[in-house]
């Protein structure tokens, strides 16, 4: 079975990770907050889904922590 793949991105705002299911978690350095988005339905990243999908948030946080 293939391992899940992740894309890690760095920007002036802070690091982000995107998984194969198109969930994106960004860490905002200035605000010191995480923002979870589902890109197929929110490509502009306007809806923060942290409270609605806490299990996905925690999973992606663990992947992103080494880059904080």
PDB file of N, CA, C and O in Angstrom:
ATOM      1  N   UNK A   1       0.840  -1.178   0.000  1.00  0.00           N
ATOM      2  CA  UNK A   1       0.000   0.000   0.000  1.00  0.00           C
ATOM      3  C   UNK A   1       0.887   1.243   0.000  1.00  0.00           C
ATOM      4  O   UNK A   1       1.866   1.318   0.742  1.00  0.00           O
ATOM      5  N   UNK A   2       0.540   2.198  -0.823  1.00  0.00           N
ATOM      6  CA  UNK A   2       1.330   3.420  -0.943  1.00  0.00           C
ATOM      7  C   UNK A   2       1.136   4.328   0.269  1.00  0.00           C
ATOM      8  O   UNK A   2       0.047   4.408   0.837  1.00  0.00           O
ATOM      9  N   UNK A   3       2.190   4.993   0.643  1.00  0.00           N
ATOM     10  CA  UNK A   3       2.135   5.959   1.735  1.00  0.00           C
ATOM     11  C   UNK A   3       1.407   7.222   1.270  1.00  0.00           C
ATOM     12  O   UNK A   3       1.538   7.612   0.110  1.00  0.00           O
ATOM     13  N   UNK A   4       0.645   7.866   2.153  1.00  0.00           N
ATOM     14  CA  UNK A   4       0.006   9.127   1.778  1.00  0.00           C
ATOM     15  C   UNK A   4       1.064  10.169   1.425  1.00  0.00           C
ATOM     16  O   UNK A   4       2.163  10.169   1.980  1.00  0.00           O
ATOM     17  N   UNK A   5       0.721  11.037   0.513  1.00  0.00           N
ATOM     18  CA  UNK A   5       1.657  12.083   0.096  1.00  0.00           C
ATOM     19  C   UNK A   5       1.176  13.433   0.597  1.00  0.00           C
ATOM     20  O   UNK A   5      -0.022  13.693   0.706  1.00  0.00           O
ATOM     21  N   UNK A   6       2.146  14.280   0.898  1.00  0.00           N
ATOM     22  CA  UNK A   6       1.873  15.621   1.399  1.00  0.00           C
ATOM     23  C   UNK A   6       2.748  16.609   0.649  1.00  0.00           C
ATOM     24  O   UNK A   6       3.870  16.291   0.257  1.00  0.00           O
ATOM     25  N   UNK A   7       2.223  17.810   0.456  1.00  0.00           N
ATOM     26  CA  UNK A   7       2.996  18.905  -0.130  1.00  0.00           C
ATOM     27  C   UNK A   7       3.166  19.949   0.953  1.00  0.00           C
ATOM     28  O   UNK A   7       2.197  20.372   1.583  1.00  0.00           O
ATOM     29  N   UNK A   8       4.406  20.360   1.165  1.00  0.00           N
ATOM     30  CA  UNK A   8       4.709  21.387   2.160  1.00  0.00           C
ATOM     31  C   UNK A   8       5.109  22.658   1.429  1.00  0.00           C
ATOM     32  O   UNK A   8       5.871  22.622   0.464  1.00  0.00           O
ATOM     33  N   UNK A   9       4.581  23.790   1.905  1.00  0.00           N
ATOM     34  CA  UNK A   9       4.804  25.084   1.265  1.00  0.00           C
ATOM     35  C   UNK A   9       5.231  26.081   2.333  1.00  0.00           C
ATOM     36  O   UNK A   9       4.711  26.074   3.449  1.00  0.00           O
ATOM     37  N   UNK A  10       6.178  26.931   1.981  1.00  0.00           N
ATOM     38  CA  UNK A  10       6.560  28.005   2.899  1.00  0.00           C
ATOM     39  C   UNK A  10       6.252  29.331   2.218  1.00  0.00           C
ATOM     40  O   UNK A  10       6.427  29.474   1.008  1.00  0.00           O
ATOM     41  N   UNK A  11       5.803  30.282   2.990  1.00  0.00           N
ATOM     42  CA  UNK A  11       5.497  31.608   2.455  1.00  0.00           C
ATOM     43  C   UNK A  11       5.750  32.633   3.549  1.00  0.00           C
ATOM     44  O   UNK A  11       5.964  32.258   4.702  1.00  0.00           O
ATOM     45  N   UNK A  12       5.730  33.916   3.213  1.00  0.00           N
ATOM     46  CA  UNK A  12       5.904  34.944   4.243  1.00  0.00           C
ATOM     47  C   UNK A  12       4.854  34.859   5.352  1.00  0.00           C
ATOM     48  O   UNK A  12       5.134  35.238   6.489  1.00  0.00           O
ATOM     49  N   UNK A  13       3.643  34.364   5.039  1.00  0.00           N
ATOM     50  CA  UNK A  13       2.593  34.202   6.052  1.00  0.00           C
ATOM     51  C   UNK A  13       2.926  33.103   7.033  1.00  0.00           C
ATOM     52  O   UNK A  13       2.623  33.208   8.221  1.00  0.00           O
ATOM     53  N   UNK A  14       3.548  32.048   6.539  1.00  0.00           N
ATOM     54  CA  UNK A  14       3.871  30.899   7.364  1.00  0.00           C
ATOM     55  C   UNK A  14       3.766  29.618   6.562  1.00  0.00           C
ATOM     56  O   UNK A  14       3.302  29.643   5.422  1.00  0.00           O
ATOM     57  N   UNK A  15       4.187  28.494   7.135  1.00  0.00           N
ATOM     58  CA  UNK A  15       4.177  27.228   6.412  1.00  0.00           C
ATOM     59  C   UNK A  15       2.771  26.661   6.257  1.00  0.00           C
ATOM     60  O   UNK A  15       1.848  27.015   6.991  1.00  0.00           O
ATOM     61  N   UNK A  16       2.637  25.762   5.267  1.00  0.00           N
ATOM     62  CA  UNK A  16       1.360  25.100   5.020  1.00  0.00           C
ATOM     63  C   UNK A  16       1.629  23.681   4.554  1.00  0.00           C
ATOM     64  O   UNK A  16       2.706  23.379   4.041  1.00  0.00           O
ATOM     65  N   UNK A  17       0.646  22.813   4.734  1.00  0.00           N
ATOM     66  CA  UNK A  17       0.702  21.441   4.238  1.00  0.00           C
ATOM     67  C   UNK A  17      -0.620  21.136   3.532  1.00  0.00           C
ATOM     68  O   UNK A  17      -1.689  21.553   3.978  1.00  0.00           O
ATOM     69  N   UNK A  18      -0.524  20.393   2.409  1.00  0.00           N
ATOM     70  CA  UNK A  18      -1.702  19.973   1.648  1.00  0.00           C
ATOM     71  C   UNK A  18      -1.614  18.459   1.495  1.00  0.00           C
ATOM     72  O   UNK A  18      -0.561  17.932   1.137  1.00  0.00           O
ATOM     73  N   UNK A  19      -2.721  17.752   1.765  1.00  0.00           N
ATOM     74  CA  UNK A  19      -2.705  16.296   1.604  1.00  0.00           C
ATOM     75  C   UNK A  19      -3.353  15.895   0.283  1.00  0.00           C
ATOM     76  O   UNK A  19      -3.841  16.746  -0.461  1.00  0.00           O
ATOM     77  N   UNK A  20      -3.354  14.589  -0.004  1.00  0.00           N
ATOM     78  CA  UNK A  20      -3.900  14.087  -1.269  1.00  0.00           C
ATOM     79  C   UNK A  20      -5.395  14.324  -1.419  1.00  0.00           C
ATOM     80  O   UNK A  20      -5.910  14.351  -2.537  1.00  0.00           O
ATOM     81  N   UNK A  21      -6.093  14.494  -0.305  1.00  0.00           N
ATOM     82  CA  UNK A  21      -7.531  14.752  -0.359  1.00  0.00           C
ATOM     83  C   UNK A  21      -7.823  16.250  -0.492  1.00  0.00           C
ATOM     84  O   UNK A  21      -8.979  16.669  -0.426  1.00  0.00           O
ATOM     85  N   UNK A  22      -6.790  17.041  -0.676  1.00  0.00           N
ATOM     86  CA  UNK A  22      -6.886  18.481  -0.926  1.00  0.00           C
ATOM     87  C   UNK A  22      -7.278  19.310   0.294  1.00  0.00           C
ATOM     88  O   UNK A  22      -7.835  20.399   0.160  1.00  0.00           O
ATOM     89  N   UNK A  23      -6.983  18.789   1.482  1.00  0.00           N
ATOM     90  CA  UNK A  23      -7.122  19.579   2.696  1.00  0.00           C
ATOM     91  C   UNK A  23      -5.844  20.384   2.864  1.00  0.00           C
ATOM     92  O   UNK A  23      -4.749  19.864   2.653  1.00  0.00           O
ATOM     93  N   UNK A  24      -5.974  21.629   3.237  1.00  0.00           N
ATOM     94  CA  UNK A  24      -4.807  22.492   3.433  1.00  0.00           C
ATOM     95  C   UNK A  24      -4.843  23.074   4.839  1.00  0.00           C
ATOM     96  O   UNK A  24      -5.856  23.609   5.289  1.00  0.00           O
ATOM     97  N   UNK A  25      -3.712  22.954   5.516  1.00  0.00           N
ATOM     98  CA  UNK A  25      -3.553  23.561   6.831  1.00  0.00           C
ATOM     99  C   UNK A  25      -2.422  24.565   6.747  1.00  0.00           C
ATOM    100  O   UNK A  25      -1.294  24.222   6.393  1.00  0.00           O
ATOM    101  N   UNK A  26      -2.735  25.805   7.074  1.00  0.00           N
ATOM    102  CA  UNK A  26      -1.729  26.861   7.085  1.00  0.00           C
ATOM    103  C   UNK A  26      -1.568  27.366   8.507  1.00  0.00           C
ATOM    104  O   UNK A  26      -2.534  27.471   9.263  1.00  0.00           O
ATOM    105  N   UNK A  27      -0.324  27.676   8.856  1.00  0.00           N
ATOM    106  CA  UNK A  27      -0.030  28.314  10.133  1.00  0.00           C
ATOM    107  C   UNK A  27       0.323  29.765   9.853  1.00  0.00           C
ATOM    108  O   UNK A  27       1.258  30.045   9.103  1.00  0.00           O
ATOM    109  N   UNK A  28      -0.419  30.689  10.453  1.00  0.00           N
ATOM    110  CA  UNK A  28      -0.153  32.113  10.292  1.00  0.00           C
ATOM    111  C   UNK A  28       0.816  32.542  11.393  1.00  0.00           C
ATOM    112  O   UNK A  28       0.472  32.525  12.575  1.00  0.00           O
ATOM    113  N   UNK A  29       2.028  32.926  10.995  1.00  0.00           N
ATOM    114  CA  UNK A  29       3.070  33.305  11.958  1.00  0.00           C
ATOM    115  C   UNK A  29       2.679  34.514  12.799  1.00  0.00           C
ATOM    116  O   UNK A  29       2.905  34.526  14.009  1.00  0.00           O
ATOM    117  N   UNK A  30       2.098  35.525  12.172  1.00  0.00           N
ATOM    118  CA  UNK A  30       1.757  36.754  12.893  1.00  0.00           C
ATOM    119  C   UNK A  30       0.646  36.524  13.911  1.00  0.00           C
ATOM    120  O   UNK A  30       0.725  37.005  15.041  1.00  0.00           O
ATOM    121  N   UNK A  31      -0.378  35.795  13.514  1.00  0.00           N
ATOM    122  CA  UNK A  31      -1.519  35.552  14.394  1.00  0.00           C
ATOM    123  C   UNK A  31      -1.304  34.352  15.312  1.00  0.00           C
ATOM    124  O   UNK A  31      -2.023  34.174  16.296  1.00  0.00           O
ATOM    125  N   UNK A  32      -0.312  33.534  14.983  1.00  0.00           N
ATOM    126  CA  UNK A  32      -0.026  32.303  15.727  1.00  0.00           C
ATOM    127  C   UNK A  32      -1.260  31.399  15.789  1.00  0.00           C
ATOM    128  O   UNK A  32      -1.642  30.896  16.846  1.00  0.00           O
ATOM    129  N   UNK A  33      -1.874  31.212  14.594  1.00  0.00           N
ATOM    130  CA  UNK A  33      -3.090  30.403  14.487  1.00  0.00           C
ATOM    131  C   UNK A  33      -3.006  29.490  13.273  1.00  0.00           C
ATOM    132  O   UNK A  33      -2.371  29.810  12.268  1.00  0.00           O
ATOM    133  N   UNK A  34      -3.670  28.340  13.397  1.00  0.00           N
ATOM    134  CA  UNK A  34      -3.817  27.414  12.284  1.00  0.00           C
ATOM    135  C   UNK A  34      -5.137  27.689  11.582  1.00  0.00           C
ATOM    136  O   UNK A  34      -6.117  28.092  12.209  1.00  0.00           O
ATOM    137  N   UNK A  35      -5.152  27.464  10.260  1.00  0.00           N
ATOM    138  CA  UNK A  35      -6.367  27.615   9.460  1.00  0.00           C
ATOM    139  C   UNK A  35      -6.508  26.405   8.552  1.00  0.00           C
ATOM    140  O   UNK A  35      -5.634  26.140   7.726  1.00  0.00           O
ATOM    141  N   UNK A  36      -7.602  25.669   8.700  1.00  0.00           N
ATOM    142  CA  UNK A  36      -7.866  24.486   7.885  1.00  0.00           C
ATOM    143  C   UNK A  36      -8.860  24.840   6.787  1.00  0.00           C
ATOM    144  O   UNK A  36      -9.886  25.473   7.039  1.00  0.00           O
ATOM    145  N   UNK A  37      -8.537  24.418   5.549  1.00  0.00           N
ATOM    146  CA  UNK A  37      -9.396  24.692   4.388  1.00  0.00           C
ATOM    147  C   UNK A  37      -9.539  23.428   3.557  1.00  0.00           C
ATOM    148  O   UNK A  37      -8.638  22.590   3.521  1.00  0.00           O
ATOM    149  N   UNK A  38     -10.686  23.298   2.884  1.00  0.00           N
ATOM    150  CA  UNK A  38     -10.895  22.219   1.916  1.00  0.00           C
ATOM    151  C   UNK A  38     -10.894  22.854   0.537  1.00  0.00           C
ATOM    152  O   UNK A  38     -11.881  23.462   0.125  1.00  0.00           O
ATOM    153  N   UNK A  39      -9.785  22.713  -0.174  1.00  0.00           N
ATOM    154  CA  UNK A  39      -9.559  23.466  -1.404  1.00  0.00           C
ATOM    155  C   UNK A  39     -10.560  23.219  -2.536  1.00  0.00           C
ATOM    156  O   UNK A  39     -10.880  24.178  -3.239  1.00  0.00           O
ATOM    157  N   UNK A  40     -11.082  21.999  -2.767  1.00  0.00           N
ATOM    158  CA  UNK A  40     -12.035  21.836  -3.864  1.00  0.00           C
ATOM    159  C   UNK A  40     -13.302  22.693  -3.720  1.00  0.00           C
ATOM    160  O   UNK A  40     -13.915  23.066  -4.721  1.00  0.00           O
ATOM    161  N   UNK A  41     -13.687  22.997  -2.499  1.00  0.00           N
ATOM    162  CA  UNK A  41     -14.895  23.806  -2.288  1.00  0.00           C
ATOM    163  C   UNK A  41     -14.586  25.228  -1.844  1.00  0.00           C
ATOM    164  O   UNK A  41     -15.491  26.053  -1.722  1.00  0.00           O
ATOM    165  N   UNK A  42     -13.310  25.517  -1.604  1.00  0.00           N
ATOM    166  CA  UNK A  42     -12.938  26.836  -1.072  1.00  0.00           C
ATOM    167  C   UNK A  42     -11.510  27.190  -1.515  1.00  0.00           C
ATOM    168  O   UNK A  42     -10.613  27.344  -0.685  1.00  0.00           O
ATOM    169  N   UNK A  43     -11.317  27.315  -2.829  1.00  0.00           N
ATOM    170  CA  UNK A  43      -9.974  27.563  -3.338  1.00  0.00           C
ATOM    171  C   UNK A  43      -9.422  28.925  -2.927  1.00  0.00           C
ATOM    172  O   UNK A  43      -8.212  29.146  -2.978  1.00  0.00           O
ATOM    173  N   UNK A  44     -10.293  29.829  -2.523  1.00  0.00           N
ATOM    174  CA  UNK A  44      -9.845  31.156  -2.053  1.00  0.00           C
ATOM    175  C   UNK A  44      -9.472  31.164  -0.571  1.00  0.00           C
ATOM    176  O   UNK A  44      -8.999  32.171  -0.044  1.00  0.00           O
ATOM    177  N   UNK A  45      -9.687  30.048   0.080  1.00  0.00           N
ATOM    178  CA  UNK A  45      -9.354  29.877   1.497  1.00  0.00           C
ATOM    179  C   UNK A  45     -10.066  30.907   2.378  1.00  0.00           C
ATOM    180  O   UNK A  45      -9.445  31.570   3.209  1.00  0.00           O
ATOM    181  N   UNK A  46     -11.373  31.025   2.179  1.00  0.00           N
ATOM    182  CA  UNK A  46     -12.181  31.977   2.938  1.00  0.00           C
ATOM    183  C   UNK A  46     -12.873  31.329   4.147  1.00  0.00           C
ATOM    184  O   UNK A  46     -13.162  32.012   5.130  1.00  0.00           O
ATOM    185  N   UNK A  47     -13.138  30.023   4.080  1.00  0.00           N
ATOM    186  CA  UNK A  47     -13.843  29.333   5.163  1.00  0.00           C
ATOM    187  C   UNK A  47     -12.838  28.577   6.029  1.00  0.00           C
ATOM    188  O   UNK A  47     -12.098  27.731   5.527  1.00  0.00           O
ATOM    189  N   UNK A  48     -12.810  28.873   7.303  1.00  0.00           N
ATOM    190  CA  UNK A  48     -11.932  28.178   8.239  1.00  0.00           C
ATOM    191  C   UNK A  48     -12.716  27.026   8.848  1.00  0.00           C
ATOM    192  O   UNK A  48     -13.760  27.238   9.464  1.00  0.00           O
ATOM    193  N   UNK A  49     -12.215  25.804   8.677  1.00  0.00           N
ATOM    194  CA  UNK A  49     -12.946  24.601   9.065  1.00  0.00           C
ATOM    195  C   UNK A  49     -12.364  23.907  10.295  1.00  0.00           C
ATOM    196  O   UNK A  49     -12.624  22.723  10.510  1.00  0.00           O
ATOM    197  N   UNK A  50     -11.595  24.608  11.091  1.00  0.00           N
ATOM    198  CA  UNK A  50     -10.947  24.019  12.271  1.00  0.00           C
ATOM    199  C   UNK A  50     -11.940  23.317  13.190  1.00  0.00           C
ATOM    200  O   UNK A  50     -11.710  22.174  13.585  1.00  0.00           O
ATOM    201  N   UNK A  51     -13.025  23.974  13.533  1.00  0.00           N
ATOM    202  CA  UNK A  51     -13.993  23.423  14.488  1.00  0.00           C
ATOM    203  C   UNK A  51     -14.834  22.299  13.894  1.00  0.00           C
ATOM    204  O   UNK A  51     -15.295  21.414  14.614  1.00  0.00           O
ATOM    205  N   UNK A  52     -15.027  22.337  12.596  1.00  0.00           N
ATOM    206  CA  UNK A  52     -15.886  21.349  11.947  1.00  0.00           C
ATOM    207  C   UNK A  52     -15.182  20.010  11.711  1.00  0.00           C
ATOM    208  O   UNK A  52     -15.827  18.962  11.690  1.00  0.00           O
ATOM    209  N   UNK A  53     -13.853  20.049  11.533  1.00  0.00           N
ATOM    210  CA  UNK A  53     -13.081  18.838  11.242  1.00  0.00           C
ATOM    211  C   UNK A  53     -11.855  18.751  12.144  1.00  0.00           C
ATOM    212  O   UNK A  53     -10.728  18.834  11.656  1.00  0.00           O
ATOM    213  N   UNK A  54     -12.054  18.584  13.453  1.00  0.00           N
ATOM    214  CA  UNK A  54     -10.920  18.588  14.385  1.00  0.00           C
ATOM    215  C   UNK A  54      -9.935  17.432  14.165  1.00  0.00           C
ATOM    216  O   UNK A  54      -8.742  17.584  14.426  1.00  0.00           O
ATOM    217  N   UNK A  55     -10.422  16.280  13.688  1.00  0.00           N
ATOM    218  CA  UNK A  55      -9.525  15.150  13.468  1.00  0.00           C
ATOM    219  C   UNK A  55      -8.558  15.409  12.313  1.00  0.00           C
ATOM    220  O   UNK A  55      -7.391  15.023  12.380  1.00  0.00           O
ATOM    221  N   UNK A  56      -9.033  16.053  11.270  1.00  0.00           N
ATOM    222  CA  UNK A  56      -8.159  16.406  10.140  1.00  0.00           C
ATOM    223  C   UNK A  56      -7.180  17.489  10.575  1.00  0.00           C
ATOM    224  O   UNK A  56      -6.003  17.450  10.219  1.00  0.00           O
ATOM    225  N   UNK A  57      -7.671  18.455  11.347  1.00  0.00           N
ATOM    226  CA  UNK A  57      -6.815  19.521  11.872  1.00  0.00           C
ATOM    227  C   UNK A  57      -5.653  18.938  12.670  1.00  0.00           C
ATOM    228  O   UNK A  57      -4.503  19.316  12.445  1.00  0.00           O
ATOM    229  N   UNK A  58      -5.930  18.033  13.590  1.00  0.00           N
ATOM    230  CA  UNK A  58      -4.884  17.453  14.433  1.00  0.00           C
ATOM    231  C   UNK A  58      -3.899  16.613  13.629  1.00  0.00           C
ATOM    232  O   UNK A  58      -2.695  16.653  13.878  1.00  0.00           O
ATOM    233  N   UNK A  59      -4.409  15.858  12.671  1.00  0.00           N
ATOM    234  CA  UNK A  59      -3.537  15.033  11.837  1.00  0.00           C
ATOM    235  C   UNK A  59      -2.549  15.910  11.046  1.00  0.00           C
ATOM    236  O   UNK A  59      -1.350  15.634  11.020  1.00  0.00           O
ATOM    237  N   UNK A  60      -3.057  16.949  10.417  1.00  0.00           N
ATOM    238  CA  UNK A  60      -2.188  17.811   9.616  1.00  0.00           C
ATOM    239  C   UNK A  60      -1.267  18.666  10.484  1.00  0.00           C
ATOM    240  O   UNK A  60      -0.163  19.010  10.062  1.00  0.00           O
ATOM    241  N   UNK A  61      -1.707  19.010  11.684  1.00  0.00           N
ATOM    242  CA  UNK A  61      -0.835  19.742  12.620  1.00  0.00           C
ATOM    243  C   UNK A  61       0.426  18.940  12.912  1.00  0.00           C
ATOM    244  O   UNK A  61       1.527  19.489  12.939  1.00  0.00           O
ATOM    245  N   UNK A  62       0.258  17.642  13.131  1.00  0.00           N
ATOM    246  CA  UNK A  62       1.410  16.781  13.420  1.00  0.00           C
ATOM    247  C   UNK A  62       2.388  16.758  12.256  1.00  0.00           C
ATOM    248  O   UNK A  62       3.601  16.709  12.460  1.00  0.00           O
ATOM    249  N   UNK A  63       1.870  16.793  11.049  1.00  0.00           N
ATOM    250  CA  UNK A  63       2.734  16.812   9.869  1.00  0.00           C
ATOM    251  C   UNK A  63       3.474  18.136   9.723  1.00  0.00           C
ATOM    252  O   UNK A  63       4.616  18.174   9.265  1.00  0.00           O
ATOM    253  N   UNK A  64       2.808  19.223  10.118  1.00  0.00           N
ATOM    254  CA  UNK A  64       3.366  20.568   9.926  1.00  0.00           C
ATOM    255  C   UNK A  64       4.293  21.014  11.053  1.00  0.00           C
ATOM    256  O   UNK A  64       5.147  21.874  10.842  1.00  0.00           O
ATOM    257  N   UNK A  65       4.138  20.447  12.232  1.00  0.00           N
ATOM    258  CA  UNK A  65       4.909  20.891  13.411  1.00  0.00           C
ATOM    259  C   UNK A  65       6.418  20.979  13.193  1.00  0.00           C
ATOM    260  O   UNK A  65       7.021  21.938  13.675  1.00  0.00           O
ATOM    261  N   UNK A  66       7.067  20.042  12.501  1.00  0.00           N
ATOM    262  CA  UNK A  66       8.517  20.172  12.310  1.00  0.00           C
ATOM    263  C   UNK A  66       8.936  21.425  11.542  1.00  0.00           C
ATOM    264  O   UNK A  66      10.100  21.821  11.596  1.00  0.00           O
ATOM    265  N   UNK A  67       8.005  22.046  10.833  1.00  0.00           N
ATOM    266  CA  UNK A  67       8.317  23.213  10.002  1.00  0.00           C
ATOM    267  C   UNK A  67       7.968  24.541  10.672  1.00  0.00           C
ATOM    268  O   UNK A  67       8.148  25.602  10.075  1.00  0.00           O
ATOM    269  N   UNK A  68       7.474  24.487  11.902  1.00  0.00           N
ATOM    270  CA  UNK A  68       7.086  25.719  12.609  1.00  0.00           C
ATOM    271  C   UNK A  68       8.276  26.352  13.280  1.00  0.00           C
ATOM    272  O   UNK A  68       8.141  27.395  13.921  1.00  0.00           O
TER     273      UNK A  68
END
